């Protein structure tokens, strides 16, 4: 069951923070409507991991579509591409 509290309870923020648990944020309302949430750092870290995973999966799908539509690169072309990138990082243009 969600933990809901009016934003006015932040005057005694310690009591609000005591209610926060991993996977159980406290939702703060303003004028009867949801406005903010207070969640644990653990939840925030999990959210960031999920966001990164979604971004990675999106990029992988783009790569698959690109390969299917425009053709795949050979292993030699991939090796050459990354060798050039490595060289640019090690010896930037002056």
ZIWO-V386809 format. One record per residue. N is the residue number from 1. OMEGA is omega in whole degrees, 0 to 359 (* if undefined). D_LAST is the distance of its C-alpha to the last C-alpha in whole Angstrom. Layout:
n:omega:d_last
N:OMEGA:D_LAST
N:OMEGA:D_LAST
//
This chain:
n:omega:d_last
1:182:61
2:177:58
3:184:58
4:180:59
5:175:59
6:183:59
7:179:56
8:178:59
9:179:59
10:173:56
11:175:58
12:188:58
13:179:55
14:179:56
15:178:59
16:182:56
17:178:54
18:181:57
19:183:57
20:178:53
21:173:53
22:182:51
23:178:51
24:179:54
25:173:52
26:179:54
27:180:54
28:180:55
29:176:57
30:184:57
31:175:60
32:181:61
33:178:58
34:183:55
35:185:52
36:171:50
37:175:50
38:183:49
39:183:48
40:176:47
41:178:44
42:178:45
43:180:45
44:178:42
45:179:40
46:178:42
47:180:41
48:176:37
49:180:38
50:178:40
51:179:37
52:179:34
53:179:37
54:179:37
55:179:34
56:180:33
57:178:36
58:179:36
59:177:32
60:178:34
61:177:37
62:179:34
63:178:33
64:179:36
65:179:37
66:179:34
67:181:35
68:183:38
69:187:38
70:181:35
71:184:35
72:176:34
73:175:31
74:178:31
75:180:30
76:178:28
77:179:26
78:178:26
79:180:25
80:180:22
81:183:21
82:175:20
83:178:19
84:178:16
85:180:16
86:180:16
87:179:13
88:179:11
89:182:12
90:183:12
91:181:9
92:179:6
93:183:4
94:*:0
//
